[in-house]
Amino acid sequence: MPKNTENLRRGHAPAIEARGLTKSYGSKTVVDGLDFQVHAGRVTGFLGPNGAGKSTTMRLLLGLERPDSGQALIEGRPYAELTAPLSHVGALLEAKAFHKGRSARNHLLALAQSQALPERRVDEVLDLVGLHDVAGKRAGGYSLGMAQRLGIAAALLGDPRIVLLDEPVNGLDPEGVFWIRNLMKRLAAEGRAVLVSSHLMNEMAVTADHLMVIGRGRLLADCGTAEFIERHTDPAVYAATPDVARPALLEEAFMRLTASAVEYSAR
C-alpha cells in the first residue's frame, strides 16, 4: 500500500462513528440506538449472533440504508458527503456483488474509472489478492473464495484509510484465511481503521485488537479483546489458561454475553 502511515493517522478523531443509530423495519427494531467509535491503527471485530444487526449497521455506515434516527459518520461526515469515497472507505459486504459476465479485471477497471483512479491500481490490487493469473476470466465462474478475493480487491482499489469487511473469510481455504488475517493486521499497522464482522471466534481471537459486540441491535460490549475475554470468562480459568486457548475463551465469553440476545434456539 503506497500511502504514508503518518498521513493515515488523523489525530484522535474516530474513523467511523455511530451516534444514536437506529433502524427499524415495520415493528422490528434492527439497530437500536447504537453509539460507538472505530479508530485507526487497529482491527476492530464486530460480533453478534445472527440477526443482531451487524450487516444493517454496516449498510447504514455506507449510506446504503437511511437511519430512522441518529447519525453514521465516516471521518466526521455522512458517506453521501464524501468526495472520492473509495479513497476514504472500502467495503466488502457481499462476495458476489459484481456482473457475472465481466472479467475480474474489467469489473475493477469500471470501478476505477468511476473514481478517476489510475489503471495501474487495478493491476496492483489483483496482484495483492492473488488473482492476477485469472483476471481475464469471467467472474461469474469464480469459486466463493475467489469471489471473496475479488471483493477485497474492490474494497482496496482506492487505497482507503478505512476498510469494512463483512465475513471476509467465507469460502476461503486455510491458506486464504491465513492471508486475509495477515492482510487485516498489515492494514491496521499502516494506520488504517479495519472493521470486520465475523462469526469465527478463532479468527477474531488472533486478529482483532478491539471488539464490539451487539445483540438485538444494542451494543453489549466495546473494549479490547483481552479485556473482553477476562470480563466474561471464569477468572481462575482465564488466569491459568495459556494463549493457545484464547479462541476457546473468546467463544465462551461471547456465548455468555449474548445468550439472552439469541433470537432462536434448537429444540
ABEGO torsion letter per residue (X at the ends): XABBAAAABBEABBABBBBGBBBBBEABBABBGBBBBBBBGBBBBBBEBBGAGAAAAAAAAAGABBBABEBBBBGGBBAAABBGAAAABBBBABAABBBAABBAAAAAAAAAAAAGBBAAAAAAAAAAAGAAAAAABBAAABBAAAAAAAAAAAAAAAGBABBBBBGAABGBBAAAAAAAAAAAAAAAAAGBBBBBBBABAAAAAAABABBBBBBGGBBABBBBAAAAAAAABBAAAAAABBAAAAAAAAAAAAAAAAAAABABBBX
